[in-house]
Each structure stands twice: as C-alpha cells, then as structure tokens.
C-alpha cells in the first residue's frame, strides 16, 4: 500500500514543466523531492504554485511516497500549501554564500545555504552535551554562579560595566567564573563545573567574541598531573562520542587526540621547536635580553630567567604548537 506522508520544509529548487513540476524541499534533517501535477492538486492550486511559490519559501504537502526513474525518493503531492513566504531572495545557489562579512552578520542565511556551517552547529551542540555527560559520570556537580560581579576577577581582561538600579552600584559582567567556583569547593562541594558564558570587553576578530562559552572545573585533593590526564581523557572521549573519531582534520593538519599530549616547560618547548638555541643560552639573562631585542620582542630590563624563557617561548615556539600540548612549570 502507498505510504501517506505529510512533509514541510524550505524550497531549495523549483522546476516547472507544463502540467507537472518538481520541488526540492529541505529541513534540518535532509531534503526530499515534491512531484506536483495539475491532475492531482487541481488548476487553482497548481496555478498558485507556479506563480507564487519561490526558492526560499516554506511549504507543506500531503501525499504518497514513490521513487522516480532516477531512484530519487519523492512525494506525489495531493494537497499543497504555502506556509511562509520568503520576502528576500536567497543567495544564488551556484555561487553560494561566501562573503565572510555576510556569513557572520546574517548567520541564519549562512545556515540555510551552507551544509558545513549547519554541521558545525550540530557538532558543537553534541560536544557540549557529551562534555556535560563526561563530567557527571566523573562525579562533578554542575552549578551556576553569578554573571554580575561587584569586582571582576578570575582572569586578566577588560570587563563590561553595567549599573544595578536597586542597589545603585556599578556591576561587572563576569570575565571568568573562577572565584565563585572556588568558594563552592571551600563550602564542601569537592567537584564542581560550570559551562559558562563569560564576557570580555576587548578586541573582536574571527577567533575572539566579546561573549563566549567556556568550561571551568575544580576537583579537591588533586594536583596538576591528574588534571592533565583528566583533560586529555575528556577531550578524547568527547571527540569520539561526538564525531566517532579522536583524529581530526583541521586547517590542513591532522590533530591526533589519541596520543598522549606533549608536556613541556617553556624552556623545553623552545629547545624542541627552535633547536638553534642551547640549554645554556636559555639560562643566560643577557643572551635572552639581546635575542628578544633582535626578534623585536624586547623584555623588561628587570625580567628574571623564568619571564625571559616565557618571552622566548612566545617569540619562537608558541606558533609552532599544532598538536595538543601542555606548557607547564612556568
């Protein structure tokens, strides 16, 4: 027996051929083809469809499923209606939406036109869900801490300032949840985490947003080697559960989350990624001062060995860190 279906979605393609027409309609899950004929829907509906339905419109139909000669799953439409008119035309399907400015400012158009953008959103949502699950399986309690702070703390950043009318005092949007999470540990909750929105009133570019999501977590009775092991396991597990693999292709690089992450001091990282330097040179304050000057990254005159090693790391090694790496003991 024919399978009756009711389907709704956005028109992405329209082909009118006399008394029969094809529409490609898609929603967040996939696309399907509508086969509309004058004989099935009647003259009035068919004429309305030909004249009034455009690419970008949201339409609905009831009909039966069948496969076309080319094997495409289609709906033989019995009832058809326009649900929502799209007033502004979508970008040309052939050229797509490639202008970065439009893509970031009109994200909804980017989502309609670009499958890869939609996939990124879906992966992000799943990754957050898997992160939350992993934390709870390891006995961390999810909490919510204040976003309005009397004093901004927990990180180094310029805050957004707002005013609390009832208290008649300036407040700051949080730049990090750190101090409140630590108070919960003091209060006896030994493992806490927060997937938090934080705000930093600083530069904007494609990698920096004034508001962003991060996760911060605290565990009592643990030290940083445990934290490094745990974080590795978290990232590996979330990647596997989200996309089915912990080996990821990103910007032309293969990022391998299955291998133990490198753990280097700032000095070791310089020796590994800038082998032109010797261990002795990286203990020599005068040498490092001169070298940083030559590299155009001069350090303060009173900088100690540790600060100079860190400055050297930032000047010659940091940009070469592609695989996941911990920089420790600085």
N, C-alpha and C positions, 0 to 999 in steps of 0.2 A: 504494500500500500504506500502511496506517496506520503512523504514526511512533511507535515504542515509546520511552517515556522513564521515567527514574527521577528523582524530584524530592523535595527535602526543604526544610523551612523552618518559619517560625513562623505559627501560626494567628492571623489578624487579624479574621476574620469567620466566623460559623457560622450557616447557615440550614438547619434540619431541616424537611423536608416529607414526612412519611409514609415512603414506601419509597425516596425519593430525597432527597439533601441536597447542599448546596453549601458549600465551604470556600474562603475566600481565604487563600492562604499566601504569605508573602514571605520573601526573603532579602536579602543586601546588594546584589543587582543589580536586582531587580524583584519583582513579585508575579504570581501565576498562580492560576487557579481550579481546585479539585478538584470533580469531579462523582462522588458516591459513591451507588451503588444497592445495595439488598439483593440483587438478582438477580446482580450482578457479584461482590460480596465475600462473600456468604453471611450467614445470620442472625446467627451468633455475632459476627463482626467488626462487622456493622452495629449490633447492639445495644450492643457495647462502645463503638463510636464515638459513638453517641447519648448514652450515659450518662457516659462517662469523658473524652471529649476536650473541652477548654475553650479559650477565647481565651487566647493566650499560650503554649500548648503547642508543642513542636517535633515535627512529624510527618513521615513519609516515605511515598511511594507510588510504585507502578509502574503504568503504564497507557499509553493511547494518546492522542495529541493530537487535538482537534477544536475547531471553533468553534460556540458556542451561537447561537441565533436572533438574539441582540443583537450578535453578532460578537465575543464575548469568547473569547480563547484559553483552553482548558480541558483538563484531563486526565481522561479517563474511567478511573476508578480500578479496577484489577484486584486489586492487593494493597495493603493499608493497614496501617501500624503507628505506634503512639505511640513516639517516640524519647526525648523528655524531658518530664517533667511540670513545668508551671509552678505552683509551690506558692502564690505570692502573686498576687492578681488585678492585671491591668494597669489603669492609669487609664482612666476612661470615655473611649471613642473620641470621643464628641461634644464633651466639654469639653477633652479632651486633657490634656497635662501643661504647665501654665502657671506654677505656683508656682516662682519663681526659686531658692528655697532647695532644693527637692527636685531641681530640674534640675541644680544644681551638685553636690549631695551624692550623688545617685544618677544619675550620668551615663549609666549603662547603660540605665536606664528612659527617659531623655530620648532616647537613640539609637533605642530601639525605637519610640517614639511620634512623634518629630518628624523628618520628612524633611529639614528645613532644617538641623538640627543635624548629621545624618549627612553632608549635603553639605559643611558647613563642615570636618568632619574630613577628608573626602576631598580637598577643595581644599588644605587645609594640607599634607597628605602629598605631593601633587603639586608644590606650590610649593617645598617643601624639596628634592625630587628635582631640579626644574628649576634651583634655585639652585646646587645641587652641580654640575650639568652645566655651567652657565654658567661657574662658577669654574674648572673643569677645562679647559674649552675656551680659557680665557684664561691657561693655564699656571700656575694656582695649585695648590699641593700641599695635599691635606687632611691634617691632623695631629690628634693627640690629646695634650693636655697635662694635667698633674696637676690633679685636683679637690681634693686635700688639700694645703693650703699651710701652711708654717710661719708665714708672716706674710701676712695678707690684703692684696692690693694690686691696682692696675689700675683702681680706681674708688673712689668715696666711698660706703660703705654699711656697715651693721652686719652682721657675719658670724655664721654658726652656728659654735659651738665644739664640737669633739669631742676625744676622747683616744686617742692611739696607745699601746696597751699595751706592745708590744715595745720601743719607744723611750722609753716613759714620758714623753711630752711632749704638750702640747695642740696640736691642729692646727685649722685653719680650713677650712670648705668655701669654695671659691673664690667671690669676688664678681665676678670677670672673669678671662679667660684672658690678658689683655694682656701681662703681664711675661714669661711663658714663650714666647709667640709672638714677641716682640721678640728674645728670646735665640736663637730659631731663625734669625731674619734675620741676627743677629750671626754665627751659625755658618755662614752661607753659603747658606741657602735663601732665595732672593730673593723668592719669592711663596708665602705660606702662608695658609691659612684654617682656621678651626675652627667647626663648627656645635656649639655647646657648651651644656651645662646649667650655669647659674650659680645661686647661692643668696644671697638677701638676707633677713636676719632683721628685716624691717621690717613696715609695715602691710600688711593684706590687704584688697583690695576687688575688684570685678569686673574691674579693669584691672591689678591687681598680684597676682602669685602669689609665694610665697616661693621657689619654684624655677621657672625659666623657660629658654627656649631663645633664644639669640641667635647671630648670626654675627659673627665678628670676622676681619678680614683685613689683611695687611700686604704692601706691594709696595715693594721697594727702587728707588731712582733716580726716584721720582715725587713730585710735590707735590700740594697740596690741590685745585688746579683739575682735575687729571687724576682725582683721587679722586671729585670731584663728578660729572664727566662719566661716569665708570665706574659709579658707584652709580645714576645715572639710567638708564643703559642696562640695568643688571642688573634694576632694578625693572620697567622697561617690558617687557623680554624675558620675565621670569618671569610677569608678568601675562598677556601674550599667549599664552604656551605653556600656561599653567595653565587660563585660562578663556576664551581666544580673543579677548580684547579688553583694551586698556590704559585703557579709560574705565569707571570703576567707580561704581556707586551705593552710597553708604554713609551711613546715618543722615540721609536726606533731601538729601544733597549729591551732586553729580556730581564725582567726583575724576578729573581728566584727567592720566594719566601720559605722554601722548604729547607734551605741550607741554614746552619747556624749563622746568626748575624755577626759581622765583624765587631770586635770590641777593642777600640784603640784609644790611647791617650792622644792629646793634641800633638805631642812630640812624635809619637809613633806614626800618626797619620801623615805628618809632614815627611818623615823618612820613607814611608811607603809610596806616597803619591808625588813627592818631589825629591827623587833619590840623589839630586845634585848636592844636597846638604848632608853634613855628617852629624853624628850624635853630639860631638864636641861643640860644633858651631851652634847647636840649639841649646847649649848651656851657657853660651858666651853672650852676655848682655850687649856689649859693644858691637859685636858682629851683627846681632839681630837688629839693633837700632839702625845701623848703616844699611842693612839689607832691606829693611822695611821702608827706609827713606828712598832707596833706589827703586823699590817697587811702587812708589807713590802712595804708600800707606803708613806715613810716619806715626810712631807711637809717642806717648807722653814721656818726657825726659826721666821721670821718676818711676817708670814701669819696672816691675820685678820680672824675674825669669819666667814665671808662670804666665803673666799677662803678655809678655813678648812672644812666648810659644803660641799662645792663643791667637795673637795677631798674625803670626806667621801661618798658622793653620788656616785662618780666614783668607789670607792673601794667596796661598799657593796650593792648598789641599781641598778645601771645602767644596769647590765647584766640581771636583773630580769624583765626589762620592755619589755613585749611581745606585749601587746595591745597598740594601738596608744596613746601616752602620750605627753603632753606639759610640759617641765620643765621651770618654769617661775621665774621672780623676783630675778635672781641671780646677 
